[in-house]
Amino acid sequence: MKFKTLLMVAAVAGALQAVPAAAADIPNAISPGIASKMLVRGTLEGVQVVDLRSQRKNDVMVVQAELQSMIDKDVRVYYRFRWLDVSGMQVGDGEVWKPLMMLGRQSQFIRSTAPGPQAADFKIEMSAEPR
């Protein structure tokens, strides 16, 4: 009898581990450092920023982020980069929202270049909606 109970407990535990996380349970970023560079409007519907890199090329900042869909459903992501100077003030007129279609379990890169050399920092504004 104990053996059957133990088998049932193991089966239930295995089934619970196999259940995918709900989109609301998935954090927006893989690390606190990446999360500090993001401004999220609403929820990202299971999309997570898993990598973020920036560098200066010809004295202008270039940023690349890798987004990964952690769920099986398709999601439409909207994003834009907000460029900031050393005192935190916005540089330039701002970018328009860009749409990005993320298929289930897909990984994609987004990239942007600062409008000029005075940009010293950035934030990525993002929102998403299920398809």
C-alpha positions in Angstrom: 0.0 0.0 0.0 2.8 2.4 0.8 4.4 1.6 -2.5 1.3 2.6 -4.4 1.0 5.8 -2.5 4.6 6.6 -3.1 4.1 6.0 -6.9 1.0 8.3 -6.9 2.9 11.1 -5.1 5.8 10.7 -7.6 3.5 10.8 -10.6 1.6 13.9 -9.4 4.9 15.7 -8.6 6.2 14.8 -12.1 3.0 16.1 -13.7 3.2 19.4 -11.8 6.8 19.9 -13.0 5.7 19.3 -16.6 3.0 22.0 -16.5 4.4 25.2 -18.2 4.4 28.4 -16.3 1.6 30.9 -16.9 2.6 34.0 -18.8 2.0 36.1 -15.7 4.5 34.0 -13.7 7.4 34.6 -16.0 9.6 37.6 -15.0 10.2 40.3 -17.6 14.0 40.0 -17.4 16.4 37.2 -16.6 18.4 39.3 -14.1 17.9 42.5 -12.0 20.5 44.3 -14.0 18.5 43.8 -17.2 15.2 44.6 -15.4 16.7 48.0 -14.4 17.0 49.0 -18.1 13.4 48.2 -18.8 10.1 50.1 -18.6 7.3 47.6 -19.0 3.7 48.8 -19.9 1.4 46.1 -18.6 2.7 42.6 -19.0 5.0 41.0 -21.5 2.8 38.0 -22.0 5.5 35.4 -21.4 8.3 37.2 -23.3 11.5 37.6 -21.3 14.7 39.7 -22.0 17.5 37.1 -21.6 20.5 39.2 -22.8 21.3 42.9 -23.1 24.5 44.4 -24.5 25.6 47.9 -25.2 28.8 49.4 -26.6 30.0 52.6 -28.2 30.8 52.6 -31.9 32.3 55.8 -33.3 31.3 57.5 -30.0 27.6 56.5 -30.4 25.9 54.0 -28.2 24.5 50.8 -29.8 22.3 48.5 -27.8 21.2 44.9 -28.6 18.7 42.9 -26.6 17.7 39.2 -27.0 14.0 38.5 -26.4 12.7 35.0 -25.8 9.2 33.7 -25.7 8.8 31.3 -22.8 5.3 30.1 -23.8 3.9 28.2 -26.7 1.5 31.0 -27.8 2.3 33.8 -30.3 2.8 37.3 -28.9 3.0 40.7 -30.5 5.6 42.8 -28.7 5.9 46.6 -29.0 9.2 48.3 -28.0 11.1 51.5 -28.3 14.4 52.8 -26.9 14.6 55.9 -24.7 18.0 57.5 -24.9 19.3 59.5 -21.8 22.2 61.8 -21.2 24.5 61.7 -18.2 22.0 63.7 -16.1 19.1 61.3 -17.0 17.4 63.8 -19.4 16.0 62.4 -22.7 18.1 62.8 -25.8 16.4 63.4 -29.1 12.7 63.3 -30.0 12.2 59.7 -29.0 11.6 56.7 -31.1 8.2 55.4 -32.4 6.8 52.1 -31.1 8.1 49.2 -33.2 6.0 46.0 -33.5 7.7 42.6 -33.3 5.9 39.3 -33.8 7.2 36.5 -31.4 6.2 33.0 -32.2 5.9 30.5 -29.4 9.3 29.6 -27.9 11.1 31.9 -30.4 14.1 34.0 -29.7 14.7 37.3 -31.5 17.1 40.2 -31.3 16.2 43.9 -31.2 18.8 46.6 -31.8 19.0 50.4 -31.8 21.5 53.1 -32.2 21.5 56.4 -30.1 20.7 59.6 -32.0 24.1 61.1 -31.1 27.2 61.0 -28.9 25.5 62.8 -26.0 23.5 59.6 -25.1 25.1 57.9 -22.1 22.3 55.6 -21.0 19.1 54.0 -22.2 15.8 52.4 -21.2 13.8 50.0 -23.3 10.0 50.6 -23.2 8.0 47.4 -23.9 4.5 46.1 -24.0 2.9 43.0 -25.4 -0.4 41.5 -26.3 -1.4 37.9 -27.2 -2.1 37.2 -30.8 
